[in-house]
Amino acid sequence: MKVILREDVANLGKSGELVTVKDGFGRNYLLPRKLAVLATEQNVRQLEHERSVISARNAKLKGAAEEQARKIGAVKAVIRRKVGEQDKLYGSVTALDIAEALAAQGQTVDRRHIHLPEPIKATGQYEVELRLHRDVVAKIKVEVAAEA
């Protein structure tokens, strides 16, 4: 089945691309969620017309992401947790904890944009990547400290 993507879909393509997918994936996932439309002759012609609109929307999203990256780059998140021997945490610090710490400082970030390869399990300072857009990556400092 050939479809035209309306949104970016991970491991499939970017918005505006013409891709071939299996029938079930297109019928049961992409089309009901309005992530794609069927690649009929009329839709392909309309896609050519809308490419400029799509590129303008992507430029606007990238600009907003760059602005947010500039603001968030100066922020340092401090997270306090209970610790045991050798500064090991009871539990761990996850992307959700970092998102909540940033929200407390007035910076709203979706937890899915926080790239944390594995949860933090010890105290210390860490540098964490925020992938705000496919072309925009910001780095923030996260300090995990022991509760008093």
N, C-alpha and C positions, 0 to 999 in steps of 0.2 A: 504494500500500500504506500503510495506517495502522498506525503503531507507537507504543508508549509507551516513552519513553527511560528507561533505568535509571541512566544516568550522563550527565554533561554531555558534549555532543559539540560541538566548535567549529563555528561557522557553521551549526548545525542547531537546537540548543535545549538547555534545561537538563533535569536529571533530573526525571521525573514529568510531563513535557509530552507531549501527544498530538500527533504530527506526521505529515504525509503525505510519504512519500519514494518515489522510483522503486523498482520491484520489485527490480532487480538490486542496488541499493545496500543495500536492506534484507536481502535473501536472502544476499548474498555478504559483507557487511561487518558490519552491525549485529547481526544475529541470531547468527552464529557466534561473535562476540566477546562476546556477552551484554551488549551495550550497550543493547539494546532487546528488547521482547517484542511479539508481535502484538497488535493492539488488538481482541481479541475482547470480547464482552459481559462475560464472567466477569473478564477481565483489567482492564477498565475499572472494574468494581465493586471489585475488589481494589485498584486504584490509589487510588480515593477513600478506602479504608480506610488505605492506607499513606502518604497525604500527610503525616500528622502525624509519622510515623517519618522520612520524608525531610526534613521541615523541621527536626526535632531533629538529624538527622545533619549537615545543612548548618550549623546553628548551632554544633555542636561543632567542625566543621572550621574555621569562621570564627574561633571563639575560639582555637583552636590556632594559626591563622595570625597572629592579632593578637599573641599571646604571642611567637611567633617573630619577628615584625616589631619588637617592642619590644626583644628581645634583640639582634637583628642591626643595629639602627639605630646602636648605639654602636661597631660594629666598623669598622675601616678596613683595607682590603686593600692590601698593598704588593706589587707585582709587579715583578721585576727582569728586564730583557731587554738584549740587546746592541743598541747603537745605532750609527748611521752619522752622516753629516753632518747638521747642522741638527736634531739630536735625533730623527731618523726611525728607527723600529725596523726591525730585520731580521725580517720577518714581522709578526705583529700579535698583539694580545691579544683573545681571544674569550671568550664566555660560559663555555666549559669552563675556561679559565685562571682566571677569576674564581671559579668554583665550587671549583676546587682550592685557591686561596688562602684562601677562606673555610673549607674543610674543614680546612686546616692550623691554623686558629685555633679549631677545635672547633664550627663552625657548618655543619651539613650543609644544602645547598640544591641542589635539582635544577637542572641547567643550563638546562632549558626554562623555568624561572620567571624567569630573568635576561633582562630586556628590554634588548638592546643593538642599536640600529638598524643600526649598522655596526661592524665590528671597530676597535679602537683602534690607530692606527698611529704615534703620536707620544708622547713622554714628557709627563708633566704630571699634574694632578689632574682626575678626572672624577667626576661623580655618576651612578650607575647605578640604574635602577629594578628592584626585585624584585617581581614580581606573584605573591604567595603564595596568593591567593584572588581570586575575581572582584571582591570588595569591598575587599580589603586590598592596599595597595601600600606597600612600604618602599623607602627610598632609602639607599644606602650610598656611601661615598667610596672610590674606587679611585685609588691613586697608582701610576703607571707610572714607574719610575726606571731609570737606566742602571746596568748592572753595573760594578763597580769593576775 
